[in-house]
Structure formats: C-alpha cells, structure tokens
Amino acid sequence: MAETDVDAVRLAASEAASNAVIHAYRDHVGDLRLRARLEDGELLVVIADAGVGVAPRTDSPGLGLGLPIMAHVSERFEIVSGPEGTEIHLAFRCDPTG
C-alpha cells in the first residue's frame, strides 16, 4: 500500500478504537478487538466491542467527526450492531504500486 493509504488505515482504525473507548463502555471497562485480513486485493479491518451500541452521547468529549472520517478514508464502511456489541467494518484497496 502507498504510505497515504497506510495513513488512512491508521486513522480509521484509531477513530474506531477511540469511539469504542468513549462510547461502548460508559459504565464499565471492556475489551476492544481488532481483526485484519487481506482478501481479494483489499485490507479488511474490523474493530469490535461488547458495549452498549452506537447511540448519541450528550456528554461526549469528542467532536462527532469519527464516523464521517472513517467513511471518507475507507473504500467501504459499515457499522454492525447487535446484542453482542458493535463492529466497525472497514475496507481499503491494496494497490502495491501506490
């Protein structure tokens, strides 16, 4: 991947992890899981937590830009939320020629 693409992966993964830390575990500590794999010319990254899910927070210390940033810098972006927690799915094209 080109360095700018690597930077996009870092930024999106950092935003997803930050969201989990700030929003998922409001009243308790919990785990954050990151999985990454190469598939069909893409780097697929999943950041997962077992928290309360995606919901607005009036007391949030953030600016509310994390989700738009992730959507902008990735090829594909999806939030999968259910009773076991939330996963942020990110896809990035792997082009070794840059």
C-alpha positions, -999 to 999 in steps of 0.1 A, spaced: 0 0 0 11 35 -6 20 55 25 -10 77 22 -32 46 22 -14 32 52 -21 65 69 -58 62 61 -59 27 77 -42 40 108 -66 70 110 -98 50 105 -87 22 129 -77 48 155 -111 66 152 -130 33 155 -110 23 186 -115 58 201 -152 55 195 -153 22 213 -133 35 243 -155 66 246 -189 52 238 -191 14 242 -183 11 279 -200 40 295 -204 24 329 -177 -3 329 -144 -14 313 -144 -38 284 -124 -54 257 -116 -40 222 -109 -65 195 -92 -57 161 -91 -82 132 -74 -76 99 -71 -98 68 -63 -95 31 -90 -106 8 -94 -101 -30 -70 -71 -31 -84 -54 0 -74 -50 35 -104 -57 57 -103 -43 92 -129 -50 120 -128 -32 153 -153 -47 178 -165 -42 213 -192 -57 235 -205 -24 247 -239 -7 246 -240 0 209 -240 32 188 -260 60 204 -256 97 207 -239 110 239 -247 145 251 -217 144 274 -193 132 247 -158 148 248 -154 143 210 -165 164 181 -187 138 164 -164 135 134 -152 99 139 -178 81 118 -176 106 88 -138 104 89 -139 66 88 -164 67 59 -143 92 40 -109 75 42 -121 39 36 -134 22 4 -163 7 24 -175 14 59 -202 -4 78 -215 -4 114 -228 -38 126 -245 -35 159 -263 -62 178 -269 -77 213 -233 -88 215 -219 -54 208 -207 -33 178 -183 -39 150 -169 -13 126 -161 -29 93 -136 -10 71 -122 -19 37 -92 -5 20 -79 -12 -15 -44 -27 -15 -25 -14 -45 12 -23 -42 20 2 -70 6 31 -49 
